[in-house]
Amino acid sequence: MSVFDSVKKEKVPFEPIKNNDVKIYVCGPTVYDDSHLGHARSAIAFDLLHRVLKANNYNVTMTKNFTDIDDKIIKKMNETNRTLEDVTTEYINAYKNDMEILNILPNTFEPKATQNVEIMIDMISDLMSKDIAYSISDGVYFDVSKDKNYGSLSNRASDENSIARVESNQEKRNPSDFALWKFEKADDVAYDSPFGKGRPGWHIECSAMINKHLAYKDEDYQIDIHGGGADLLFPHHENEAAQTRCSSKANLAKYWMHNGFVNIDGEKMSKSLGNSFFLKDILKSYSGEVVRFYLLTAQYRANFNFNEEDLISSKKRLDKFYRVKKRVYGLGKSAVNKKFKEELLEALNDDLNSAKAISIIDEYINKANETLDKEPKNKSFKKELVSTFEFINEIFGIGFNDAYKYFQFGISQEDILNIEFLIEKRNEAKKNKDFEMADKIREDISKLGVSIMDTPNGVVWEKL
């Protein structure tokens, strides 16, 4: 297996630090608002990594944090007259619900910043004792000049825009120095510390939590993989890496992986979706599986131009998958198609090449349709399909829906209950040999935009 390392700027063979164990830390959301497409892209990219590693028989410890103390959260608190816990709990729960809809595997750990302030204070105290961090009027800062490798992750040693914004702060030793601890201000959330009441800066959060909860203590690297969006490479990940180097004498991660941006193409978005970046707005019109499949059509490192025209085209590819799944509905399993499994795993082992993986799935579906047309009674092939579909779900995270329920998306719960009531009435009419009534009920169901099919496993239906 190979991955693209953001430090080396090239694909490199993946070799865990210890045995078959893989420790991954992915920067999670700052929970002050609903999830957007960028959150979905990152979650799906690293979920795919999680699944591929598992398929390669690695033991994966998957960690994603929640930043639940931040300027934006405090602003939301003050605007809405709500507590910190009230605001963050709402958006953490909403995020988790969105991730479930996208079929993201559960994380091993989900640490919150507010539950780990003490370890952040310990790390800051350690850096201050070494004169790598220092206190001025508004907080405690990290002295970047004390880290000779600062800038090695991103190949950037400063953020000119950030420096311009804080040029008035003449107390800092260097313009690029960044806050580890922010002293208390009005309408703020603050914690006691040896260096003054305040709250942690953003960057210290991840370094401290990795060091406490995940880090190997006797290795050159604390964890195997650190991931996140490309926007986090600098300054966030650069600063994390510096803090860890200077505090622990170890490198934070052996591999750094970053997913590309999501851009909205407003001209090709419908009026119903508008230019919204919010995932909840997309999920009103399209299922989570459709969104997941669409975001996987490009390799995770590429920037993604999201538009509804391409989303619809992508849905048609997924529809085709489910139409084949319907043709083997209710059958048992056998063995996964060996050649297909090897080809799919080979594509995904090449730095998660999901675009190539989807083309392999497309080809397999086309051939499956041809075989089913030629050999409609070939039960062994059908059972192989069932097993192969299950494998696709395990490694790629699609194909997990019931073959008929997939085509029911967009129908209200009220209409579903009505359709199922009519189907039951039709079943009773057929049982009583009132075929005229059964046919009339079928017509009534058809007028609702629904097609029903009698199968050996009972009556199934789908949206036309």
C-alpha positions in Angstrom: 0.0 0.0 0.0 1.2 3.5 -0.8 0.1 6.9 0.3 0.9 10.5 -0.7 2.9 12.1 2.1 2.4 15.8 2.4 5.9 16.4 3.8 7.8 14.5 1.1 5.3 15.6 -1.6 5.3 12.2 -3.2 3.7 8.7 -2.9 5.6 6.5 -0.5 5.2 2.9 0.7 3.0 2.7 3.8 4.8 0.9 6.7 3.3 1.1 10.2 5.5 2.1 13.1 4.7 -1.0 15.1 3.5 -4.4 13.8 0.1 -4.3 12.1 -1.2 -1.5 14.3 -2.1 1.8 12.7 -2.8 5.0 14.8 -4.6 7.7 12.9 -5.6 11.2 14.1 -7.9 13.3 11.8 -8.7 16.9 12.7 -12.4 17.1 13.3 -14.9 20.0 13.1 -15.1 23.2 15.2 -18.7 22.7 16.4 -20.4 26.1 16.1 -22.6 25.4 13.0 -23.9 22.6 10.8 -21.6 20.3 8.8 -20.7 21.5 5.3 -19.4 19.8 2.2 -15.8 20.3 3.3 -16.5 18.2 6.4 -18.2 15.5 4.3 -15.2 15.4 1.9 -12.7 15.0 4.7 -14.8 12.4 6.6 -15.3 10.3 3.5 -11.7 10.5 2.4 -10.4 9.3 5.8 -13.2 6.8 6.2 -12.0 5.2 2.9 -8.5 5.1 4.3 -9.8 3.4 7.5 -11.7 0.8 5.3 -8.7 0.1 3.0 -6.4 -0.4 6.0 -8.8 -2.8 7.5 -9.1 -4.7 4.2 -5.3 -5.0 4.4 -5.7 -6.6 7.8 -4.3 -3.7 9.8 -5.6 -3.0 13.3 -6.8 0.6 13.1 -7.2 3.1 15.9 -9.2 5.9 14.4 -9.3 9.2 16.3 -11.2 12.4 15.4 -11.4 15.3 17.8 -14.1 17.9 18.4 -12.9 21.5 18.8 -15.6 22.7 21.4 -13.9 25.8 22.6 -13.1 28.5 20.0 -13.7 32.2 19.1 -16.6 31.2 16.8 -18.3 29.1 19.4 -18.1 31.9 22.0 -19.5 34.3 19.4 -22.4 31.9 18.8 -23.0 31.6 22.6 -23.1 35.4 23.0 -25.4 35.8 20.0 -27.9 33.2 21.1 -27.7 33.5 24.9 -26.8 29.8 25.2 -24.2 27.9 27.2 -21.0 26.5 25.7 -22.3 23.0 26.3 -25.7 23.7 24.8 -24.2 25.0 21.6 -21.5 22.4 21.1 -23.7 19.4 22.1 -26.2 20.4 19.4 -23.6 20.6 16.7 -21.7 17.5 17.8 -24.9 15.5 17.6 -25.8 17.0 14.2 -22.3 16.1 12.9 -22.5 12.5 14.2 -25.9 12.1 12.6 -24.6 13.4 9.2 -21.6 11.0 9.4 -24.0 8.1 10.0 -26.0 9.1 6.9 -22.7 9.2 4.9 -21.9 5.6 6.2 -18.8 6.7 8.0 -17.3 4.0 10.3 -17.4 4.8 14.0 -14.2 6.3 15.4 -12.2 4.6 18.1 -11.8 7.9 20.1 -13.5 11.2 19.8 -11.8 13.5 22.3 -13.2 17.0 23.0 -11.0 20.0 23.7 -12.9 21.0 26.8 -12.3 17.6 28.4 -8.5 17.8 27.9 -7.6 21.4 29.0 -5.5 20.0 31.8 -3.1 18.2 29.5 -2.9 21.3 27.3 -1.9 23.3 30.3 0.8 20.7 31.2 2.2 20.9 27.6 2.3 24.7 27.7 4.0 24.6 31.1 6.6 22.3 29.7 7.3 24.5 26.7 7.5 27.6 29.0 10.0 25.8 31.3 12.3 25.3 28.2 11.8 29.0 27.1 10.2 27.8 23.9 7.0 29.5 25.0 6.7 32.9 26.7 4.0 35.0 28.3 3.0 38.5 27.2 0.0 40.8 28.0 -2.7 38.9 26.0 -1.5 35.3 26.3 1.3 32.7 26.0 3.0 32.3 22.7 5.2 29.7 21.0 8.6 31.0 19.9 9.0 29.6 16.3 12.7 30.6 16.3 13.3 27.8 18.9 12.3 25.1 16.4 14.9 24.8 13.7 12.6 22.6 11.6 9.7 25.1 11.7 8.2 25.3 8.1 9.4 21.8 7.1 5.9 20.4 6.9 4.3 23.0 4.7 7.5 24.6 3.2 6.2 27.9 4.7 7.7 29.7 7.7 5.1 32.4 8.0 1.6 33.4 7.1 1.9 37.0 5.8 -1.9 37.7 6.2 -1.8 36.6 9.8 1.3 38.6 10.5 -0.3 41.7 9.0 -3.3 41.3 11.2 -1.2 41.1 14.4 1.6 43.6 13.5 0.4 45.9 16.2 1.4 43.4 18.8 4.9 44.5 19.4 5.4 42.3 22.4 5.9 39.1 20.4 9.4 37.9 19.9 8.8 37.0 16.2 5.9 38.0 13.9 5.1 34.3 13.2 4.8 33.3 16.9 1.4 31.8 17.6 -0.9 31.7 20.7 -0.8 28.6 23.0 -3.0 30.2 25.6 -5.3 33.3 25.4 -5.9 35.3 28.5 -9.5 36.0 29.6 -11.4 38.8 28.0 -15.0 40.1 28.5 -17.7 37.6 27.6 -15.1 34.8 27.3 -14.9 31.2 28.5 -11.9 30.8 30.8 -10.0 28.2 32.8 -7.5 28.5 35.7 -3.9 27.9 34.8 -0.4 28.5 36.4 0.2 31.2 33.9 -3.1 33.0 34.1 -6.8 32.5 33.6 -7.8 32.0 30.0 -8.3 29.3 27.4 -6.2 27.2 25.0 -5.3 28.2 21.5 -6.4 26.0 18.7 -3.1 24.4 17.7 -2.1 23.1 21.2 -5.3 21.1 21.4 -4.4 18.3 18.9 -0.7 18.1 19.9 -1.6 17.6 23.6 -4.4 15.1 23.0 -2.3 13.0 20.6 0.6 13.0 23.1 -1.7 12.0 26.0 -4.0 9.5 24.3 -2.3 8.0 21.3 1.5 8.6 21.2 4.1 5.9 21.2 6.5 7.0 23.9 9.6 5.1 22.6 9.5 5.8 18.9 10.7 8.5 16.5 7.0 9.2 15.6 4.1 9.5 18.0 1.4 8.2 15.5 1.3 6.7 12.0 -0.9 9.1 10.1 -2.2 12.6 10.8 -4.9 13.8 8.4 -7.2 16.7 7.6 -8.2 19.1 4.9 -5.6 20.9 2.8 -6.5 24.2 4.4 -5.1 22.8 7.7 -1.6 22.2 6.4 -0.5 25.7 7.3 -0.6 27.0 9.9 -2.5 24.5 12.0 -0.5 21.3 11.2 2.8 23.1 10.9 2.2 24.5 14.4 1.1 21.1 15.8 4.3 19.5 14.5 6.5 22.2 16.0 4.9 21.9 19.4 5.3 18.2 19.5 8.9 18.2 18.3 9.9 20.8 21.0 8.0 19.2 23.8 8.5 15.4 23.2 11.6 15.3 21.0 9.6 13.0 18.7 7.9 13.8 15.4 4.2 13.9 15.6 3.3 11.7 12.6 5.2 9.4 10.2 2.8 10.3 7.4 0.7 13.4 6.8 -2.3 13.2 4.5 -4.5 16.0 3.3 -7.7 16.0 1.2 -8.5 18.6 -1.4 -10.9 21.5 -1.3 -14.6 21.4 -2.3 -15.7 24.3 -4.5 -19.3 25.1 -5.4 -20.2 25.7 -9.0 -23.2 28.0 -8.5 -24.1 28.1 -12.1 -24.8 24.4 -12.1 -26.6 24.2 -8.8 -30.4 24.1 -8.7 -32.6 26.7 -7.0 -33.5 24.2 -4.3 -29.8 23.7 -3.4 -28.7 27.2 -4.2 -25.1 27.8 -3.3 -25.3 26.2 0.0 -22.3 24.5 1.4 -24.4 22.9 4.2 -24.6 19.1 4.0 -28.1 19.2 5.5 -29.4 21.1 2.5 -28.0 18.6 0.0 -29.4 15.7 2.0 -32.9 17.0 1.6 -32.8 16.2 -2.1 -30.2 13.4 -2.3 -29.4 10.4 -0.1 -26.2 10.3 1.9 -25.1 7.4 -0.2 -25.5 9.3 -3.4 -23.4 12.2 -1.9 -20.8 9.8 -0.7 -20.5 8.1 -4.1 -20.3 11.4 -5.9 -17.5 12.7 -3.6 -15.6 9.5 -4.2 -15.6 10.0 -8.0 -12.4 12.1 -7.6 -9.3 11.0 -5.7 -9.2 12.5 -2.3 -6.2 14.8 -3.0 -7.8 16.5 -5.9 -9.9 19.7 -5.5 -13.5 18.9 -6.1 -15.9 21.1 -8.1 -19.4 20.3 -6.7 -22.3 20.9 -9.0 -25.7 19.3 -9.3 -25.4 18.3 -12.9 -22.4 16.0 -12.1 -24.2 14.9 -8.9 -27.2 13.6 -11.0 -24.8 11.9 -13.4 -23.1 10.2 -10.5 -26.4 9.1 -9.0 -27.3 7.4 -12.3 -24.1 5.3 -12.0 -25.1 4.3 -8.5 -28.7 3.5 -9.7 -27.2 1.0 -12.2 -25.4 -0.7 -9.3 -28.6 -1.0 -7.4 -30.6 -2.3 -10.4 -28.2 -5.2 -10.6 -28.5 -5.7 -6.8 -32.3 -6.0 -7.3 -31.7 -8.8 -9.8 -30.1 -10.9 -7.0 -32.5 -9.8 -4.2 -33.0 -12.2 -1.4 -30.4 -14.7 -2.5 -27.7 -16.2 -0.2 -23.9 -15.6 -0.5 -21.0 -17.6 -1.8 -17.4 -16.3 -2.4 -16.3 -12.8 -3.5 -15.1 -12.6 -7.1 -11.4 -13.0 -6.6 -10.2 -11.1 -9.7 -12.5 -8.1 -8.9 -11.4 -8.1 -5.3 -7.7 -8.0 -6.3 -8.3 -5.2 -8.8 -10.3 -3.1 -6.5 -7.9 -3.4 -3.6 -4.9 -2.7 -6.0 -6.6 0.6 -7.1 -7.3 1.6 -3.5 -3.9 0.6 -2.2 -2.5 3.1 -4.7 -3.1 6.2 -2.5 -6.8 5.6 -2.3 -7.4 5.9 -6.1 -11.2 6.0 -5.7 -11.8 7.3 -9.3 -10.1 4.1 -10.7 -11.9 2.0 -8.2 -15.3 3.3 -9.4 -14.4 2.5 -13.0 -13.6 -1.0 -11.9 -17.0 -1.3 -10.2 -18.7 0.1 -13.3 -17.0 -2.5 -15.5 -18.0 -5.3 -13.1 -21.6 -4.1 -13.0 -21.8 -4.0 -16.9 -20.4 -7.5 -17.1 -22.8 -8.7 -14.4 -25.8 -7.4 -16.3 -24.5 -9.2 -19.5 -24.1 -12.5 -17.6 -27.5 -12.2 -15.9 -29.1 -11.6 -19.3 -27.4 -14.7 -20.8 -27.7 -17.0 -17.8 -30.8 -15.9 -15.8 -30.8 -19.2 -13.9 -27.1 -19.2 -12.9 -27.5 -19.3 -9.1 -23.8 -19.7 -8.3 -23.1 -16.4 -10.2 -25.9 -14.6 -8.5 -24.6 -15.7 -5.0 -21.1 -14.5 -6.0 -22.7 -11.1 -6.9 -24.3 -10.9 -3.4 -21.0 -11.6 -1.7 -19.1 -9.2 -4.0 -21.6 -6.4 -3.3 -21.0 -7.0 0.4 -17.3 -6.6 -0.2 -17.8 -3.4 -2.1 -19.8 -2.0 0.9 -17.1 -3.1 3.4 -14.2 -1.5 1.5 -15.9 1.4 -0.3 -18.9 2.2 1.8 -21.5 2.0 -0.9 -24.2 -0.5 -1.7 -25.3 -0.8 2.0 -29.0 0.0 1.4 -31.7 -2.5 0.7 -32.0 -2.9 -3.1 -35.6 -1.6 -3.2 -35.4 1.0 -0.3 -32.6 2.7 -2.2 -35.2 3.7 -4.8 -37.7 4.9 -2.2 -35.7 8.0 -1.2 -37.7 11.2 -1.3 -41.0 9.6 -0.3 -42.5 11.0 2.9 -43.1 8.7 5.9 -46.8 9.4 5.5 -46.8 8.2 1.9 -44.7 5.2 2.8 -47.3 4.2 5.4 -50.1 4.7 2.9 -48.3 2.6 0.2 -47.7 -0.2 2.7 -51.3 -0.1 3.8 -52.5 -0.4 0.2 -50.0 -3.3 -0.4 -51.5 -5.1 2.6 -55.0 -4.5 1.3 -54.0 -5.9 -2.1 -52.5 -9.0 -0.4 -55.8 -9.6 1.4 -57.7 -9.2 -1.9 -55.5 -11.7 -3.6 -55.8 -14.1 -0.7 -59.6 -13.8 -1.0 -59.2 -14.3 -4.8 -60.7 -10.9 -5.4 -58.3 -10.2 -8.4 -60.4 -7.3 -9.7 -59.9 -5.4 -6.4 -56.2 -6.4 -6.3 -55.7 -4.9 -9.8 -57.6 -1.7 -8.8 -55.3 -1.3 -5.8 -52.3 -1.8 -8.0 -53.5 1.0 -10.2 -54.1 3.3 -7.2 -50.5 2.6 -6.0 -49.2 3.3 -9.5 -50.9 6.7 -9.4 -48.8 7.5 -6.4 -45.7 7.3 -8.6 -44.8 3.8 -7.3 -44.1 0.5 -9.0 -44.8 -2.8 -7.1 -43.4 -6.2 -7.9 -44.4 -9.6 -6.6 -41.3 -11.7 -5.7 -40.6 -15.0 -3.9 -39.7 -12.8 -0.9 -42.9 -10.9 -0.9 -44.1 -7.6 -2.5 -41.4 -5.0 -3.0 -41.9 -1.5 -4.3 -39.9 1.5 -5.6 -40.4 5.1 -6.6 -40.9 5.4 -10.4 
